Amino acid sequence: MATETWLAIISIALFVMFAAEMISVYNFMIDIPQDDAFFGSFSADTKLIQFISIGFAPAVILAGIAYIMTKEYGSKRIGGMIIAGGIILLVGMYVCYSMLIRIDDKYITDSVKYLPILFMVLSIPIMGVGAYLTKQRKRRPKKEYF
């Protein structure tokens, strides 16, 4: 397989990892043990920033590199993988957003409330880039007869 295919595969894996990390933090905020004093002062903001820098940012960068490498001739396979990454991000952030109603109010900050919405909106251009690659037609090289 070509390099751009591997980049798209790794991008999908990073989107899955990011969605799983976000879901795990939101799930933890639902079930924080009350008997421990450390967890009583828990703030998810630092963890969310860490997960964005570990998962989302590299995933978008790798998807962008795969797009740049294939934008001249298009690729249904790479475009489909980028679309799949966008769908994974959208579904994962929808799950996080649906968990907000079960989180105690003392743990909800602006970042906890608005990051799922932000990433749901950001998944749409990612899927659009993938759709552009699937619709791109391969250019035929010009034949020079003389």
PLY file of the C-alpha trace (Angstrom):
ply
format ascii 1.0
element vertex 146
property float x
property float y
property float z
element edge 145
property int vertex1
property int vertex2
end_header
0.00 0.00 0.00
1.06 3.54 -0.65
2.12 6.01 2.00
-1.08 8.03 1.77
-3.14 4.90 2.49
-1.18 4.26 5.69
-1.57 7.90 6.70
-5.35 7.64 6.26
-5.45 4.39 8.28
-3.49 5.97 11.13
-5.78 9.01 10.94
-8.82 6.77 11.44
-7.12 5.09 14.40
-6.40 8.47 15.98
-10.01 9.61 15.47
-11.18 6.42 17.21
-8.69 6.98 20.04
-9.80 10.60 20.49
-13.49 9.69 20.57
-12.82 6.88 23.07
-10.76 9.17 25.32
-13.46 11.82 25.35
-16.18 9.27 26.08
-14.10 7.82 28.92
-13.64 11.26 30.56
-17.35 12.05 30.28
-18.20 8.61 31.65
-15.78 9.18 34.55
-17.47 12.49 35.36
-20.80 10.67 35.58
-19.49 8.08 38.06
-16.90 9.95 40.16
-16.42 8.26 43.55
-17.68 10.57 46.29
-15.55 9.11 49.10
-12.23 10.39 47.74
-11.29 14.02 48.39
-9.09 14.16 45.27
-11.92 13.41 42.89
-14.13 16.00 44.57
-11.96 18.72 43.05
-11.66 17.06 39.64
-11.52 19.34 36.58
-11.73 17.86 33.11
-10.39 20.92 31.28
-6.73 19.86 31.41
-7.54 16.32 30.32
-9.62 17.55 27.41
-6.80 19.78 26.17
-4.39 16.87 26.52
-6.68 14.55 24.54
-7.12 17.14 21.80
-3.35 17.47 21.42
-2.77 13.71 21.55
-5.67 12.50 19.40
-7.52 15.09 17.36
-4.68 17.32 16.18
-2.50 14.48 14.80
-5.55 12.83 13.22
-6.45 15.99 11.32
-2.83 16.59 10.31
-2.46 13.05 8.94
-5.79 13.24 7.12
-4.67 16.58 5.65
-1.37 15.11 4.46
-3.19 12.16 2.87
-5.51 14.64 1.16
-2.61 16.75 -0.14
-0.86 13.65 -1.49
-3.94 12.47 -3.41
-5.74 15.68 -4.41
-4.22 15.73 -7.90
-5.65 12.40 -8.99
-8.31 11.63 -6.37
-8.78 8.37 -4.53
-12.03 6.70 -3.55
-10.27 4.58 -0.95
-8.49 7.46 0.80
-11.57 9.69 0.52
-13.67 6.93 2.08
-11.21 6.59 4.93
-11.28 10.34 5.60
-15.10 10.27 5.52
-15.03 7.34 7.98
-12.80 9.37 10.30
-15.26 12.26 10.19
-18.18 9.95 10.91
-16.32 8.39 13.85
-15.64 11.87 15.23
-19.27 12.92 14.76
-20.69 9.83 16.46
-18.18 9.97 19.33
-18.92 13.61 20.04
-22.66 12.95 19.83
-22.25 10.27 22.50
-20.30 12.76 24.66
-22.94 15.42 24.17
-25.70 12.99 25.14
-23.83 12.23 28.40
-23.91 15.88 29.53
-27.32 15.61 31.18
-26.05 12.92 33.58
-22.94 14.84 34.70
-23.13 16.72 38.01
-23.29 20.50 37.59
-20.11 21.11 39.58
-18.05 19.30 36.92
-19.57 21.05 33.91
-17.39 23.85 32.60
-17.55 25.71 29.30
-15.09 23.34 27.68
-17.00 20.26 28.86
-20.22 21.73 27.52
-19.05 23.17 24.19
-16.22 20.90 22.97
-18.54 18.12 21.73
-20.53 20.67 19.73
-17.34 22.18 18.32
-16.00 18.81 17.19
-19.35 17.79 15.73
-19.19 20.94 13.61
-15.54 20.26 12.70
-16.38 16.74 11.54
-18.47 18.13 8.67
-15.52 19.71 6.77
-13.49 16.55 7.36
-16.21 14.50 5.69
-16.42 17.14 2.94
-12.72 16.78 2.16
-13.15 13.02 1.94
-16.16 13.42 -0.34
-14.15 15.75 -2.57
-11.47 13.08 -2.94
-14.00 10.41 -3.87
-15.53 12.65 -6.55
-12.20 13.80 -7.98
-11.60 12.28 -11.39
-8.22 11.05 -12.42
-6.52 13.32 -14.90
-5.18 11.68 -17.96
-1.67 12.70 -18.90
-1.34 14.57 -22.15
0.03 12.45 -24.92
2.66 14.09 -26.99
2.87 12.53 -30.40
5.63 14.70 -31.77
0 1
1 2
2 3
3 4
4 5
5 6
6 7
7 8
8 9
9 10
10 11
11 12
12 13
13 14
14 15
15 16
16 17
17 18
18 19
19 20
20 21
21 22
22 23
23 24
24 25
25 26
26 27
27 28
28 29
29 30
30 31
31 32
32 33
33 34
34 35
35 36
36 37
37 38
38 39
39 40
40 41
41 42
42 43
43 44
44 45
45 46
46 47
47 48
48 49
49 50
50 51
51 52
52 53
53 54
54 55
55 56
56 57
57 58
58 59
59 60
60 61
61 62
62 63
63 64
64 65
65 66
66 67
67 68
68 69
69 70
70 71
71 72
72 73
73 74
74 75
75 76
76 77
77 78
78 79
79 80
80 81
81 82
82 83
83 84
84 85
85 86
86 87
87 88
88 89
89 90
90 91
91 92
92 93
93 94
94 95
95 96
96 97
97 98
98 99
99 100
100 101
101 102
102 103
103 104
104 105
105 106
106 107
107 108
108 109
109 110
110 111
111 112
112 113
113 114
114 115
115 116
116 117
117 118
118 119
119 120
120 121
121 122
122 123
123 124
124 125
125 126
126 127
127 128
128 129
129 130
130 131
131 132
132 133
133 134
134 135
135 136
136 137
137 138
138 139
139 140
140 141
141 142
142 143
143 144
144 145
